[in-house]
C-alpha cells in the first residue's frame, strides 16, 4: 500500500542559507535538549512504573552456554539438554554464564514515509524519542547499544557502545539527516534486515523501528533474523493512515515516489474504500509479524510513549511466563 498521506508542497520563497559552521553545533545542542527533556518527562515516570523490570525488554539475550554436566537434584529442568540426554542415556543439563553487558541494536527506517504526521508529531519524531528513551534505559544499566540507519539504503552503521554520550550520538545522527526526497524510490526494508543479519555475529536484542511501508520480501528476512536474535518490531504509525476525515478536495503526494493524486475526501464512498484497504493492510501486516515470530510494539503519533512502553513490558512479561516450559515441543505433545 502506498503512502499517499502527504499534501503536495506549496511553493515558498527560497530561505536564506544559514551559516554553515553553526549547523552541527545547533543539531548537537538540539539532541541534548531532546534527551534531557525525555529524561525528565519520560524516563522518570518509567523508572517508577517499571520498578526494575527494564530487563524484560531484553529477554533471552544475556546467557552464554558455558558447559554441560549430568543432572543433579534441584537443577532447573528447563536447562536439560534433551539431545545429549538421549545419546548418553543420562540426563544432562546446560550450564550458563550470564552476560551482564548485553547488546541491543536499533534498525532504523528513516525513509521518506516516516516524515509524515497529521498532527504535532511526525513518525520520525516518535521513532527518535523511542530510541532515545530505550537506549538511555539500557545504557544506564551497563548494556551496549548500536544502530543501523536506512534512508534510500543502509548508509550509516553506529557500533555498539555504552554511555549517555553514545546515546546522544545516535540521536544526533537521526536528527541531522535531511528530509529524504523521492529520488531513492520505494523502501526496501529487506536490505536493512539482510545487512543487519550479516553484521551482527553475537546474539543480540534487535529493535526494528519502521512504519513497514515497504516493497514485499522483508517478511522472510525478518523471520530469519528472529531465528538467531531476539527481535522486536516497533511500528510507528499515524491515525490518518488508517482513516481519512472529510477534508474536501486534497492533492496527496506519495512520499517515496513523488507521484501525486487528487482525491475527494468529501465522498463517503472513497473514505470507506480507503478504510477498507487500510484495514486489510493492517491485518496482513500483523499476520506477517506473527509468522516471523517477533514481538510487536505499536507507537502512534497521537499516543503517549510511556503508556505504550509499559503495556509492551507487561506483554513481554506474560510471554516470558508462558514460554517458560522445560520440555521440548515433541515431548509436550506426547505428555
Secondary structure, DSSP 8 states (H G I E B T S, - for coil): -----SB------------GGGHHHHHHHHHHHHHHHHIIIIIHHHHHHHTTGGGGGGTT-SEEEEEEEE--TT--GGGB-HHHHHHHTS-EEEEEEE-SS-EEEEEEE-SGGGG--SSS--HHHHHHHHHHHHHHHHHTTT-EEEEEEESSSEEEEEEEE-SHHHHHHHHHHHHSS----GGG-S--HHHHHHHHHHH--S--EEEEEE-----TTHHHHHHHHHHHSEEEEEEEE-GGGT------EEEEE-TTT--EEEEETT-HHHHHHHHHHHHHHHHHHHHHHHHHT-EEEEEETTS-HHHHHHHHHHHHHHHHHHT---S-HHHHHH-
